[in-house]
Amino acid sequence: MHINNIKEQYSLAYIKAIASVANFEYAIPNVDDKSVDIVVWSGDYNGYEIDIQLKSTSNLEYIKDNFIHFPLKLKNYNDLKEKYKLRTNILVCLIIPKEDNPIDWINQTERSLELMKCAYWINLKGYEETENSNSVTINIPMNQMFTPKALNNIAKENFEELMEKLIK
């Protein structure tokens, strides 16, 4: 398998692990034409769905001043910044090890399975239009680690916001 395919599958496995522990279900769309790599939802929020655009990088030059300065393709940026969606779209960026051997990306013992590195998230809803023609550098705060607790908070806050709008 090509290294980019390995990175994609590793990233999906990471998201699936986080979603499962957070008590979310997930599905992978057959076609990714709306910048959605995986959809997650929880029964705790009436099945409220979160669309996730998943990216990964091993380029540590992107990390500066507690941000990941990630170059996002313009098409993905425009899809993720749309204001008028009923569902939440987030960008999740997984930092993966620099090592060329993917076998080194996992540590396993009888007691634990450790996926190397970490993912961070950002919601681009309402971001400004851009005059860029190829990509937009997104500054993802490194204090927004993509964890089970974070996933639940994202769902709760956005579901409550949607309910308030529908009630009005």
VOGUPA-681710 format. One line per field, with one value per residue (C-alpha): chain; x, y, z. Coordinates in Angstrom, 2 decimals. Layout:
<sites>
mol = c(A	...)
x = c(X	...)
y = c(Y	...)
z = c(Z	...)
</sites>
This chain:
<sites>
mol = c(A	A	A	A	A	A	A	A	A	A	A	A	A	A	A	A	A	A	A	A	A	A	A	A	A	A	A	A	A	A	A	A	A	A	A	A	A	A	A	A	A	A	A	A	A	A	A	A	A	A	A	A	A	A	A	A	A	A	A	A	A	A	A	A	A	A	A	A	A	A	A	A	A	A	A	A	A	A	A	A	A	A	A	A	A	A	A	A	A	A	A	A	A	A	A	A	A	A	A	A	A	A	A	A	A	A	A	A	A	A	A	A	A	A	A	A	A	A	A	A	A	A	A	A	A	A	A	A	A	A	A	A	A	A	A	A	A	A	A	A	A	A	A	A	A	A	A	A	A	A	A	A	A	A	A	A	A	A	A	A	A	A	A	A	A	A	A	A)
x = c(0.00	1.26	2.36	-0.45	-3.02	-1.44	-1.64	-5.30	-6.22	-4.20	-6.00	-9.41	-8.50	-7.55	-10.90	-12.82	-11.06	-11.89	-15.51	-16.00	-14.71	-16.93	-19.96	-20.42	-21.25	-19.56	-19.82	-17.50	-19.23	-18.86	-17.91	-15.87	-17.04	-18.17	-14.95	-16.34	-14.10	-16.11	-19.43	-19.94	-23.10	-24.27	-27.66	-27.08	-27.79	-30.72	-28.34	-26.79	-24.13	-20.67	-18.92	-15.16	-12.60	-9.49	-5.95	-2.61	0.95	4.38	5.78	6.83	7.64	3.88	3.98	4.86	3.72	1.24	-0.56	-0.49	-0.24	-1.82	-2.16	-5.70	-6.84	-9.16	-12.00	-11.86	-11.68	-14.76	-16.71	-15.82	-16.49	-20.11	-22.38	-25.71	-25.48	-27.56	-24.61	-21.25	-18.19	-14.81	-11.28	-9.21	-5.47	-3.50	0.21	1.84	5.40	8.11	9.38	9.06	8.17	4.47	5.04	6.78	3.59	2.07	3.34	1.65	1.96	-0.30	-1.82	-2.15	-2.21	-0.72	-1.27	1.61	1.14	-2.05	-4.93	-6.27	-9.52	-11.02	-14.44	-14.13	-17.83	-18.18	-14.55	-14.03	-13.84	-10.32	-8.65	-6.22	-6.42	-4.95	-4.90	-5.48	-3.24	-5.41	-4.09	-5.27	-4.79	-2.84	-4.99	-7.87	-6.83	-9.31	-10.33	-13.51	-14.37	-13.77	-15.98	-18.81	-18.40	-18.46	-21.67	-23.33	-22.52	-23.52	-26.67	-27.81	-27.06	-29.09	-32.01	-32.03	-32.18	-34.99	-37.05	-36.84)
y = c(0.00	3.49	5.57	8.12	5.32	4.08	7.60	7.87	4.53	5.31	8.66	7.02	4.40	7.22	8.99	5.71	4.96	8.42	8.20	4.71	5.65	8.78	6.53	7.84	5.86	6.63	6.13	6.80	8.41	6.54	9.78	12.65	15.57	17.80	17.58	14.92	11.94	10.54	11.34	10.77	10.95	10.26	9.19	11.54	14.46	13.01	11.61	15.02	14.50	16.01	15.92	15.58	16.53	14.62	15.65	14.40	15.62	14.66	18.08	19.55	22.87	23.51	23.64	27.08	29.11	26.45	26.31	23.97	26.23	23.79	24.57	23.52	23.23	26.05	23.66	22.13	25.59	26.78	23.64	23.87	27.59	27.50	29.31	27.76	24.09	22.13	19.94	20.88	20.49	20.32	19.94	17.39	17.35	14.36	14.83	11.56	10.42	11.45	7.89	6.26	2.91	2.90	-0.11	2.35	4.47	2.02	0.72	-2.38	-4.29	-6.81	-3.90	-1.17	-0.13	3.32	5.25	7.66	11.41	13.40	15.08	18.62	20.15	23.44	24.61	26.93	27.85	31.52	32.08	34.85	34.58	34.48	35.69	32.78	30.53	27.24	26.96	28.76	28.35	27.36	28.03	25.11	25.75	22.98	23.38	21.90	18.28	15.90	13.70	11.84	14.68	17.28	15.36	15.28	19.00	19.82	17.82	19.26	22.91	22.71	20.68	23.19	26.09	24.43	23.79	27.44	28.57	26.15	27.23	30.92)
z = c(0.00	-0.82	2.19	1.61	1.79	5.01	6.47	5.46	7.03	10.18	10.50	10.10	12.72	15.11	14.61	14.94	18.24	19.63	18.42	19.84	23.28	23.23	22.51	18.98	15.90	12.60	8.87	5.98	2.97	-0.32	-2.06	-0.62	-2.74	0.16	2.21	4.54	5.29	8.20	9.88	13.61	15.72	19.23	20.53	23.47	21.14	19.15	16.54	15.85	13.20	12.88	9.51	9.78	7.17	8.14	7.35	8.56	8.43	9.66	8.74	12.07	10.37	10.43	14.24	15.62	18.62	19.84	16.49	13.54	10.48	8.06	4.33	3.45	-0.16	-1.16	-2.03	1.47	3.06	1.17	2.05	5.76	6.23	5.00	7.49	6.60	7.45	9.91	10.82	12.20	9.98	11.65	10.40	12.31	11.71	12.93	13.51	12.59	13.30	10.87	10.70	7.31	8.84	9.82	12.07	14.42	14.66	17.14	20.48	21.78	25.04	26.72	28.61	25.98	22.37	21.78	18.55	18.10	18.02	18.38	16.52	16.87	15.63	14.50	13.33	10.32	10.14	9.27	8.30	5.75	1.98	0.63	-2.53	-2.44	-5.46	-4.21	-0.42	2.86	5.89	8.86	12.36	14.45	18.19	19.86	22.97	20.92	21.11	19.50	22.44	23.42	25.80	23.08	20.65	23.19	23.87	20.15	19.70	22.79	22.03	18.38	19.04	21.67	19.30	16.55	18.91	20.01	16.37	15.54	18.55	17.62)
</sites>
